[in-house]
């Protein structure tokens, strides 16, 4: 798949209509995080960078949604969206996924943003695309789960395969296991799913173990790095770099799809990791560079979790947008005063003054040696031993 050079290099999916995905004022996934991100990106000039376009999205139709979901489930979401009645058997009306008016349309709009981005990438119209409203990686074929109603990542990957991609790599750095995407492609050798997450022993959804490596026709294409609680910058980035790089180089995907939930940050109220903005920015740079190295630059970046909605999410995702636009924002750049004033007026507390936390941006290379006394090194080695041989890689040295 070698499309012509794109006239527009980077597409951002954004309109205020995407704020309609709203579970209510007390729910952790507050859509204000999207508004604050794009305000910050605008104030830093990222939205006006050369070769960038900003496009909206419309609700995807049922023909698109059923590429990832059962028709009965889509009908149930429509029904609950209209009547307001829960359907607990399908995960609708739970504390995680409360029913709200217009839920179907809001959820389907997120899908449209991601699937149209996949279309444009496969057609060679663009090089990179970012849909930070997307990344709904927990939604299953037949039920909502973990704040996710429709799984836009699954729809986008299936669209790319339908459009001629022979292999797609999915990289998920959300603190929660990307279980919905993994399950959809469990036995599909065309899709490599990599999830770097907090261990299911301490965090929802309780899955994603190193020995989970895929179905009988796709051994080694499911990769799980289940990190212990309280993992911080340097070991987290060591896990990302020592797994994602070798695997993507071996798999050689036609398209890289990544999910950048930023709930691994130490301020996030729902998780137990301690990964700074700077380190998450470094992971986004790594994925971007690998997309150029192995996939001709074709990269679809999605949002995901992130519940420190003022202090963390806007900065992490603005860095992601800026990297995709090829105008990276320095980690020590000041946060624009107009943005800080606006956010402080909304939340009632001071906001950060710099775009970074002063965290780590480099990790100790795996080639420098494995430390059997290090909890994270043991997890990384377990994952490498489980999957590297399926890709012709040496778990101790590659």
Buried (B, 14 or more C-beta within 10 A) or exposed (E): BEBEEBEBBBBBBBBEBBBBBBBEEEBBBBBBBBBBBBBBBBBBEBBEBEBBBBBBBEBBEBEBBBBBBBEEBBEBBBBBBEEEEBBEEBBBBBEBBBBBBBBBBBBBBBBBBBBBBBBBBBEBBBBBBBBBBBBBBBBBBEBBBBBBBBBBBBBBBBBBBEBEBEBBBBBBBBBBBBBBBBBBBBBBBBBBBBBBBBBBEBBBBEBBBBEBBBEEEBBBBBBBBBBBBEBBBBBBBBBBBBBBBBBBBBBEBBBBBBBBBBBBBBBBEBBBBBBBBBBBBBBBBBBBBBBBBBBBBBBBBBBBBBBBBBBBBBBBBBBBBBBBBBBBBEBEBEBBEEBBEBBEEBBEEEBBEBBBBEBBBEBBEBEEEBEEEEBBBBBBBBBBEBBBEBBEBEBEEB
